[in-house]
Amino acid sequence: MSESKKLTKHDMTMLGIRSSFLQASFNYERMQACGFLWSMLPVLKKIHGDDKEALSLAMTDNLEFINTHPNLVGFLMGLMMSLEEGGADHDTIKGLKLALFGPIAGIGDAIFWFTILPIVAGISCSFASQGSILGPIIFFLVYLSIWILRIVWTHLGYNLGTKSIDIITENSDTIANAATILGITVIGALIASYVSINLLPVIEVDGGIKVAVQTEFFDKIFPNFLPMCVTLLCFWLLKKKQVSPIVLILAIIGLSIVASAVSLCFLHLL
């Protein structure tokens, strides 16, 4: 660290850790503003020292509305602190925050909420459903890694400074779209594993040959055709008909109970 710099690597590490409390004081007027300021307060005090007027102005600026992604907010904080330490104009720092918290939120949502965590949760549920303790362990370790990366993003934002602005603004849509496509592809592939529909009826054809509708017809012509149809139907109801997810869940549970009862009666008759 050069002598002109007041902040150390330890300061950035603590800033990354404190960013975990971004939403600890969430409200619908300013969203994450209180947690955002609280996370940066020790660093702001170190930068401005005894200059209470400058500190007060910085605190006021950082109490304005902000709503970004919790796992990537450290990057924005580190970037802002590099400008604050460098004596940048307050309007410049405020403009930077307003310009970047939206793209950062989009990138974070696409990567974490729509891609990594759904995929890891699906894999973990597969292990857990088989009675393996690896399920919760895998999910915990991945989530712990995501939390530790907060510190990395904070250091990265601080070290890159203004160099990162063009990278984020120019590539935010590309990164978000790529992560979303990957997440949709993987989740789509998991449909065959998690949506199970079995038809019990057996059709008797010429010569007394019995053909199982599920295994000899649907699975041979189009494997997992019925799970795909049910999934697409639910998606259509959610997207086009605005059906509540709770209503869909209750309907599927009720239909499953009725179908199971009918199946038991069918087997009893056989």
N, C-alpha and C positions, 0 to 999 in steps of 0.2 A: 504494500500500500504506500502510495506517495505521501509526502508530508502534508500536501494540500488537502488530503482526504481525511475526514473525521470518522468515517464509518469503517468498521473492520468486518472480516468474514464472520466473526461471532455475532455481530449485530445483524447481519443478513440471515444467519441461521436462526436466530431468535425471532426475527421478523417472519420467517417462513413458518415457524412453529406457532406463533401467535395468530397467524392467518387462519388457523383452524377454528378460531372463534368468530369468524366473519359473520355468521348468522345467529350468534348468541343473543343479539338484541334486535332481531328482525322486526320491522314494522311496515305497514302498508303506505306510509307517507314517504319514507326515505329508503325503504327496503334494507340494504345491508350497511348503510352509512355509519351507524354507531359502531358496529364491529370493525368496519374498515378503518375508522379513525383510531379505535382502541388498539388495534394491531400495530399501527405505525407510530403511536404516540411516543414510546421510548426513543425511537430513531429520530423523530422530529425534535424532541427535546435535546438530543445530543447534537444535532445539526445547528440549531439556533441558540443553544446555550442560554445566556442571560437576556437575550433579546426577546422579551415577552411579547412585544407587539408583533414581531414576525411569526412567533410561535402561535399566537392567537389567530392571526390571519390564516396560517396554514391549517389550523384546526377547523376554522370556520369553513374553509374551502372543502375540506375532506368530510364535512358533515352533510354535503349535498347528496342528492339522490344517486345511488349506484346499485346496479343489479347485474352481477357477473357470475362466472362459474367459480365455486369455492375451491376446486382443486387447482385452478390456474391463476387465481387472484394474486398469488405471490409474485408471479411474473410482472404483473402490472404494478404492484407495490415496489418491487425492486427497481423497475424502470423509473417510476416517479421519484424515488429517493435519490437516484443518480442525478436527476435534474434538480431536485431540491438542494442537494449538497453542492451542485455546481453553480447555484445562484441564479437559476433560470427564473424568468418572469412568472408570477403566479397565474396570470391568464394563460400562459403557454402550458403550464402543468395541468390546469383545469381543462383546457381544450384537449390535451392528450388523454386525460382520463375519460372524458366524454366520447372521444373518438374511438377508443380502444376497448372499453368494457363490453360493448355489444359484440364485436367480432370475437373477443376472447370467450364470451359466453357461448356463442355459436359453436366454436371449435371444441370447447370443453364438453358441451352437451352431446355433440356428435361422437366424440372419442370415448368419453367415459360412460354417460348414461345410456347411449344408444348402441354402443359397440362392445367395449371391454367388459363392463359389468354384466350385461345380459348373457354374453357368451360364457363368461366364467361361472355365472349363476347356473346356467344350463348344464355345464359340465359337472359342477359341484352337486347339483341335484341328482344327476345320473349316478354318481358315486354314493350319495346318501341314500337313494332309493334302493340300492343294493346292499345297504347295511355297512358301507365302508366309511370309516372315520376320515378318509381322505377328503370327503366332500366339504365339511366345514373348515378343515385345515387349509385346503386350497383357496377357498373364498377369503378366509381371514388373511392369509399371506399376501394375496393379490391386493386386497383393500389396504393392508399395511404398507405395501410397496407404493401404492398410489398416494398415501398420506406422506410417506418419506419424500416422495418426489416434489412435494410442496417446497421443500428446502432447496432442491435443485433448481426449480423454476425461479425462485426468488433470487438466487445467486446469478442465474442466467440473465434475468431481466436487468439486474444492477450492472453486470459486467458489459452487456451489450449496449445499454443506454439507448440513445436515439437511433442506433443502427437497426434496431429491431422493428421500428415503426413501419417502415416500408414493407418488410417481410410479412408482418401480420396483416396489414391492410390489403396487400396485393394477393395474398394466398389464403386468406381466411375462408372464402367460399369454396375454393378447391379442396382444402384440407377437410372442411366439414362435410362436403358432398362425398368425398372418397371414403371417409369413416362411416358415413350413413349407409352407403352402398354395401360396404363390407359387412356392417352389422345386419342389414336386411338379408343379405345372402346367407350368412351363417344361421340366423334365426329361422329363415325359411327352410334350411336344411334340417333343422331340429324338429320341424313339424312332424316328420315321419317317425321320430322317436318318442314324442310326447303326446301326440294325438292318436289314440288307438280306437278303432271301430271294427268289430268282428260280427259278421252276419252268420247266424247259425243254420238257416234253412238249407235243406238238401233237396235238390231236384232229381227226380227219377226219370231217366231218358229211356230210349228203346233198348230192349234186352235186359231191363231191370238194373241198368247201371246207375248208381247214385253219384251225383256230382254236387260237391259242396260249393255253394254260391261264392263264398269268400275265397277259399284257397284255389279252387279250380277255375274260377271265372275272373273275378276282379283282380286277384293277385297275379294271375298269369298275363292278363291283357294290359293292365295298368296298375302296377304295385303302388299301394298307398293312395289310391285314387279317392277313396272315401274320406280319409283324414284331410286331404287337400280341399275337397269340396266343402267340408264343414268349416275349415279355417277360412276359406274365401267367403263363405256365407256370413260368418261372424264379422269379417272385415267389411263386407258390404253393408251389413246392418249398422255397424259402428260409423262408417264413413258417410254413407248415403242417407240412411234413415235416422241417424242421430240417436240410435238406441243406447240407453245407458249400459255401461259395462256390468253394473250390478244386476240389471235385468237379464242380461245375457248369461251371466254366471248362474243365477237362480234357475233360468230356463233350461240350461244344459244339465244342471243337477237333477231337476225334476224329470226331464226327458230320459236321463240315464236310469233313474229309479224305475220309471214306467217300463222302459225297454228291458231292463234286467228282470222285472217281474214277468213280463210277457215271455222272455226267453226261458225262465224257469218253468212256466206253465207248458211251454212248447216241449221242453225236454221231458217233463213229467208225462205228457201224452205219448211221447215216443217210447 
